[in-house]
Amino acid sequence: MRTVTINLYSFNELSEQAKEKAISEHENFLLSIGQECENEHGEMETIFTDSIERSEVIENIEANEYYFFADGDLAQVCTYTG
């Protein structure tokens, strides 16, 4: 039997270079999916913009509790709660 260890890191544990990569990739993702907003008629609509505040990107990463590899690549994880 083999034991494999995969090290995953929270955003705050990453190096500055890895954080920059994580922020850049997540910003591109957020821009690609748009932002849901309520219009003047009270209906939800998706708005696409050209930029997002850096602080909003970081807040989104931290709120979603994403995990990363040491180089800043997003780790595909699944959390089960019971």
DSSP file with accessible surface (Angstrom, degrees, kcal/mol):
  #  RESIDUE AA STRUCTURE BP1 BP2  ACC     N-H-->O    O-->H-N    N-H-->O    O-->H-N    TCO  KAPPA ALPHA  PHI   PSI    X-CA   Y-CA   Z-CA
    1    1 A M              0   0  230      0, 0.0     2,-0.4     0, 0.0     0, 0.0   0.000 360.0 360.0 360.0 141.5    0.0    0.0    0.0
    2    2 A R        -     0   0  231      2,-0.0     2,-0.5     0, 0.0     0, 0.0  -0.859 360.0-147.1-109.1 145.2    1.2    3.5   -0.8
    3    3 A T        -     0   0  124     -2,-0.4     2,-0.5     2,-0.0     0, 0.0  -0.941  14.5-167.7-110.1 128.7    0.6    6.6    1.2
    4    4 A V        -     0   0  116     -2,-0.5     2,-0.5     2,-0.0    -2,-0.0  -0.966   4.3-159.9-118.5 130.5    0.3    9.9   -0.8
    5    5 A T        -     0   0  113     -2,-0.5     2,-0.5     2,-0.0    -2,-0.0  -0.945   5.5-172.1-111.2 126.6    0.4   13.2    0.9
    6    6 A I        -     0   0  114     -2,-0.5     2,-0.5     2,-0.0    -2,-0.0  -0.977  15.8-144.6-118.1 117.5   -1.0   16.2   -0.9
    7    7 A N        -     0   0  101     -2,-0.5    63,-0.4     2,-0.0     2,-0.3  -0.733  19.5-176.8 -86.0 124.7   -0.4   19.6    0.7
    8    8 A L        -     0   0   64     -2,-0.5     2,-0.4    61,-0.1    61,-0.2  -0.910   6.1-158.8-119.0 149.8   -3.3   22.1    0.3
    9    9 A Y  E     -A   68   0A  72     59,-2.9    59,-2.8    -2,-0.3    66,-0.2  -0.957  16.3-125.3-131.5 145.5   -3.2   25.7    1.6
   10   10 A S  E >>  -A   67   0A  39     -2,-0.4     3,-1.2    57,-0.2     4,-0.5  -0.391  43.6 -99.6 -76.0 167.0   -5.8   28.3    2.5
   11   11 A F  G >4 S+     0   0   13     55,-0.5     3,-1.4     1,-0.3    -1,-0.1   0.905 122.7  54.6 -56.3 -43.8   -5.4   31.6    0.7
   12   12 A N  G 34 S+     0   0  104      1,-0.3    -1,-0.3    50,-0.0     7,-0.1   0.703 103.0  57.5 -67.3 -18.6   -3.7   33.3    3.7
   13   13 A E  G <4 S+     0   0  123     -3,-1.2    -1,-0.3     2,-0.0    -2,-0.2   0.559  86.8 101.9 -87.9  -8.0   -1.0   30.5    3.8
   14   14 A L  S << S-     0   0   11     -3,-1.4    57,-0.1    -4,-0.5    56,-0.1  -0.367  78.2-107.4 -76.5 155.6    0.1   31.1    0.2
   15   15 A S     >  -     0   0   70     55,-0.4     4,-2.7     1,-0.1     5,-0.2  -0.279  37.8-103.3 -69.7 165.6    3.3   33.0   -0.7
   16   16 A E  H  > S+     0   0  123      1,-0.2     4,-2.1     2,-0.2     5,-0.1   0.901 123.3  50.4 -60.7 -40.1    2.8   36.4   -2.3
   17   17 A Q  H  > S+     0   0  167      2,-0.2     4,-1.8     1,-0.2    -1,-0.2   0.919 111.9  47.0 -64.9 -42.7    3.5   35.1   -5.8
   18   18 A A  H  > S+     0   0    4      1,-0.2     4,-2.6     2,-0.2    -2,-0.2   0.885 109.9  54.2 -67.4 -36.7    1.0   32.3   -5.3
   19   19 A K  H  X S+     0   0   37     -4,-2.7     4,-2.9     1,-0.2     5,-0.2   0.914 106.7  51.7 -62.0 -42.8   -1.6   34.7   -3.9
   20   20 A E  H  X S+     0   0   84     -4,-2.1     4,-2.5     2,-0.2    -1,-0.2   0.904 110.7  47.8 -61.1 -41.5   -1.2   36.9   -7.0
   21   21 A K  H  X S+     0   0   70     -4,-1.8     4,-2.6     2,-0.2     5,-0.2   0.932 112.7  48.6 -64.8 -44.6   -1.8   33.9   -9.3
   22   22 A A  H  X S+     0   0    3     -4,-2.6     4,-2.4     1,-0.2     5,-0.2   0.916 113.0  47.6 -62.5 -43.0   -4.9   32.8   -7.3
   23   23 A I  H  X S+     0   0    7     -4,-2.9     4,-2.7     2,-0.2    -1,-0.2   0.936 112.5  49.0 -64.4 -45.6   -6.3   36.3   -7.4
   24   24 A S  H  X S+     0   0   57     -4,-2.5     4,-2.2    -5,-0.2    -2,-0.2   0.934 113.9  44.7 -61.6 -46.4   -5.7   36.7  -11.1
   25   25 A E  H  X S+     0   0   85     -4,-2.6     4,-1.9     1,-0.2    -1,-0.2   0.894 114.9  48.0 -67.6 -38.3   -7.3   33.4  -12.0
   26   26 A H  H  X S+     0   0   16     -4,-2.4     4,-2.9    -5,-0.2    -1,-0.2   0.888 109.1  53.9 -71.5 -35.4  -10.3   33.9   -9.7
   27   27 A E  H  X S+     0   0   54     -4,-2.7     4,-2.5    -5,-0.2     5,-0.2   0.935 108.3  49.8 -61.2 -44.8  -10.8   37.4  -11.1
   28   28 A N  H  X S+     0   0   96     -4,-2.2     4,-1.8     1,-0.2    -1,-0.2   0.902 111.6  49.6 -60.0 -40.5  -10.9   36.0  -14.6
   29   29 A F  H  X S+     0   0   96     -4,-1.9     4,-1.4     2,-0.2    -2,-0.2   0.949 110.9  48.1 -63.3 -49.4  -13.5   33.4  -13.4
   30   30 A L  H  X S+     0   0   25     -4,-2.9     4,-1.1     1,-0.2     3,-0.3   0.894 111.5  50.7 -61.2 -39.4  -15.7   36.0  -11.7
   31   31 A L  H  < S+     0   0   37     -4,-2.5    -1,-0.2     1,-0.2    -2,-0.2   0.867 107.4  54.8 -65.1 -34.2  -15.6   38.2  -14.8
   32   32 A S  H  < S+     0   0   79     -4,-1.8    -1,-0.2    -5,-0.2    -2,-0.2   0.790 112.2  41.4 -72.2 -26.5  -16.6   35.2  -17.0
   33   33 A I  H  < S-     0   0   87     -4,-1.4    -1,-0.2    -3,-0.3    -2,-0.2   0.594 101.4-144.8 -97.4 -11.5  -19.7   34.4  -15.0
   34   34 A G     <  -     0   0   18     -4,-1.1     2,-0.4    -5,-0.2    14,-0.2  -0.135  21.1 -78.2  76.8-175.6  -20.9   38.0  -14.5
   35   35 A Q  E     -C   47   0B 101     12,-2.5    12,-2.8    -4,-0.1     2,-0.4  -0.989  32.8-129.2-130.8 131.6  -22.6   39.3  -11.4
   36   36 A E  E     +C   46   0B 125     -2,-0.4     2,-0.3    10,-0.2    10,-0.2  -0.672  36.8 167.3 -82.5 127.8  -26.3   38.9  -10.5
   37   37 A C  E     -C   45   0B  39      8,-2.9     8,-2.7    -2,-0.4     2,-0.5  -0.958  37.8-112.3-136.6 156.1  -28.0   42.2   -9.7
   38   38 A E  E     -C   44   0B 138     -2,-0.3     6,-0.2     6,-0.2     2,-0.0  -0.766  34.5-146.1 -89.1 129.6  -31.6   43.3   -9.2
   39   39 A N    >   -     0   0   23      4,-3.1     3,-2.1    -2,-0.5    -1,-0.0  -0.210  36.5 -84.8 -86.2-176.5  -32.8   45.7  -11.9
   40   40 A E  T 3  S+     0   0  164      1,-0.3    -1,-0.1     2,-0.1    -2,-0.0   0.685 128.4  56.0 -65.3 -15.2  -35.3   48.5  -11.5
   41   41 A H  T 3  S-     0   0  136      2,-0.2    -1,-0.3     0, 0.0     3,-0.1   0.339 119.0-107.8 -96.5   4.6  -38.2   46.1  -12.0
   42   42 A G  S <  S+     0   0   41     -3,-2.1     2,-0.3     1,-0.3    -2,-0.1   0.594  78.3 131.2  80.9   9.9  -37.1   43.9   -9.1
   43   43 A E        -     0   0  118      1,-0.0    -4,-3.1     0, 0.0     2,-0.3  -0.721  60.2-116.4 -96.8 147.6  -36.0   41.1  -11.5
   44   44 A M  E     +C   38   0B 109     -2,-0.3     2,-0.3    -6,-0.2    -6,-0.2  -0.631  39.2 172.2 -82.4 136.6  -32.6   39.4  -11.2
   45   45 A E  E     -C   37   0B  84     -8,-2.7    -8,-2.9    -2,-0.3     2,-0.5  -0.979  32.1-117.5-142.1 154.6  -30.3   39.9  -14.2
   46   46 A T  E     -C   36   0B  65     -2,-0.3     2,-0.5   -10,-0.2   -10,-0.2  -0.827  27.0-164.9 -95.9 128.0  -26.6   39.0  -14.9
   47   47 A I  E     -C   35   0B  66    -12,-2.8   -12,-2.5    -2,-0.5     2,-0.5  -0.944   5.9-152.5-114.8 131.0  -24.3   42.0  -15.6
   48   48 A F        -     0   0  135     -2,-0.5     2,-0.2   -14,-0.2   -17,-0.1  -0.889  18.3-178.7-103.7 131.9  -20.9   41.5  -17.2
   49   49 A T        -     0   0   61     -2,-0.5   -15,-0.1   -18,-0.2     3,-0.1  -0.747  34.4-125.5-122.3 173.2  -18.2   44.0  -16.4
   50   50 A D  S    S+     0   0  161     -2,-0.2     2,-0.3     1,-0.2   -19,-0.1   0.590  87.9  20.1 -94.0 -14.7  -14.6   44.6  -17.4
   51   51 A S        -     0   0   85    -20,-0.1     2,-0.4     2,-0.0    -1,-0.2  -0.993  55.1-156.3-154.0 159.1  -13.1   44.7  -13.9
   52   52 A I        -     0   0   32     -2,-0.3   -21,-0.0    -3,-0.1     5,-0.0  -0.988  38.7 -99.0-134.5 142.6  -13.7   43.8  -10.3
   53   53 A E     >  -     0   0  126     -2,-0.4     4,-1.7     1,-0.1     3,-0.5  -0.359  28.4-128.8 -60.4 137.9  -12.1   45.4   -7.2
   54   54 A R  H  > S+     0   0  118      1,-0.2     4,-2.3     2,-0.2     5,-0.2   0.898 109.7  55.6 -55.6 -41.7   -9.1   43.4   -5.9
   55   55 A S  H  > S+     0   0   77      1,-0.2     4,-2.5     2,-0.2    -1,-0.2   0.858 105.0  52.8 -63.5 -33.6  -10.6   43.4   -2.4
   56   56 A E  H  > S+     0   0   90     -3,-0.5     4,-2.2     2,-0.2    -1,-0.2   0.882 108.5  50.0 -68.2 -38.5  -13.9   41.9   -3.7
   57   57 A V  H  X S+     0   0    0     -4,-1.7     4,-2.3     2,-0.2    -2,-0.2   0.948 113.2  45.5 -64.5 -46.8  -11.9   39.0   -5.4
   58   58 A I  H  X S+     0   0   35     -4,-2.3     4,-2.7     1,-0.2     5,-0.2   0.920 111.8  52.4 -63.2 -42.9  -10.0   38.3   -2.1
   59   59 A E  H  X S+     0   0  135     -4,-2.5     4,-2.6     1,-0.2    -1,-0.2   0.907 109.7  49.5 -60.0 -40.7  -13.2   38.5   -0.1
   60   60 A N  H  X S+     0   0   52     -4,-2.2     4,-1.8     2,-0.2    -1,-0.2   0.910 110.4  49.8 -66.4 -41.7  -14.9   36.0   -2.5
   61   61 A I  H  <>S+     0   0    2     -4,-2.3     5,-1.5     1,-0.2     4,-0.4   0.945 115.3  43.1 -60.4 -48.4  -11.9   33.6   -2.2
   62   62 A E  H ><5S+     0   0   86     -4,-2.7     3,-0.9     1,-0.2    -2,-0.2   0.888 111.2  54.1 -68.7 -38.3  -12.0   33.8    1.6
   63   63 A A  H 3<5S+     0   0   77     -4,-2.6    -1,-0.2     1,-0.3    -2,-0.2   0.864 111.2  46.0 -64.4 -34.5  -15.8   33.5    1.9
   64   64 A N  T 3<5S-     0   0   82     -4,-1.8    -1,-0.3    -5,-0.2    -2,-0.2   0.474 103.3-135.2 -87.1  -4.1  -15.8   30.3   -0.2
   65   65 A E  T < 5 -     0   0  147     -3,-0.9    -3,-0.2    -4,-0.4    -2,-0.1   0.891  33.6-172.8  50.9  48.5  -12.9   28.9    1.8
   66   66 A Y      < -     0   0   64     -5,-1.5   -55,-0.5     1,-0.0     2,-0.3  -0.351  13.5-141.0 -68.2 152.6  -11.0   27.7   -1.3
   67   67 A Y  E     -A   10   0A  98      8,-0.4     8,-2.8   -57,-0.1     2,-0.3  -0.900  18.8-166.5-115.3 148.9   -7.9   25.5   -1.0
   68   68 A F  E     -AB   9  74A   7    -59,-2.8   -59,-2.9    -2,-0.3     6,-0.2  -0.892  23.1-114.7-132.0 158.1   -4.9   25.9   -3.2
   69   69 A F    >   -     0   0   82      4,-2.8     3,-2.3    -2,-0.3   -61,-0.1  -0.446  50.9 -93.9 -80.0 167.1   -1.7   24.1   -4.2
   70   70 A A  T 3  S+     0   0   61    -63,-0.4   -55,-0.4     1,-0.3   -52,-0.1   0.788 125.0  56.2 -57.5 -28.8    1.5   25.8   -3.2
   71   71 A D  T 3  S-     0   0   79    -57,-0.1    -1,-0.3     2,-0.1   -50,-0.1   0.481 123.1 -99.8 -85.4  -1.1    1.8   27.5   -6.6
   72   72 A G  S <  S+     0   0    0     -3,-2.3     2,-0.2     1,-0.3    -2,-0.1   0.409  74.7 142.5  99.7  -2.4   -1.6   29.2   -6.3
   73   73 A D        -     0   0   56      1,-0.1    -4,-2.8   -48,-0.0    -1,-0.3  -0.521  58.2-109.0 -70.6 139.3   -3.5   26.7   -8.5
   74   74 A L  B     -B   68   0A  63     -6,-0.2     2,-0.4    -2,-0.2    -6,-0.3  -0.476  28.6-136.2 -70.0 132.6   -7.0   26.1   -7.2
   75   75 A A        -     0   0    7     -8,-2.8     2,-1.0    -2,-0.2    -8,-0.4  -0.760  12.3-129.4 -90.7 134.3   -7.5   22.6   -5.7
   76   76 A Q        +     0   0  171     -2,-0.4     2,-0.3   -10,-0.1    -8,-0.0  -0.755  45.4 161.6 -83.7 102.5  -10.7   20.8   -6.7
   77   77 A V        -     0   0   73     -2,-1.0     2,-0.4   -10,-0.1   -10,-0.0  -0.876  30.8-149.9-123.9 157.3  -12.1   19.7   -3.3
   78   78 A C        -     0   0   89     -2,-0.3     2,-0.5     2,-0.0    -2,-0.0  -0.996   9.9-157.4-128.6 126.8  -15.5   18.5   -2.1
   79   79 A T        -     0   0  112     -2,-0.4     2,-0.4     2,-0.0    -2,-0.0  -0.914   5.7-158.6-107.8 127.0  -16.6   19.2    1.5
   80   80 A Y        -     0   0  199     -2,-0.5     2,-0.4     2,-0.0    -2,-0.0  -0.859   8.0-172.4-104.0 135.3  -19.3   17.0    2.9
   81   81 A T              0   0  135     -2,-0.4    -2,-0.0     0, 0.0     0, 0.0  -0.949 360.0 360.0-123.6 150.2  -21.4   18.1    5.9
   82   82 A G              0   0  131     -2,-0.4    -2,-0.0     0, 0.0     0, 0.0  -0.617 360.0 360.0-126.3 360.0  -23.8   16.1    7.8
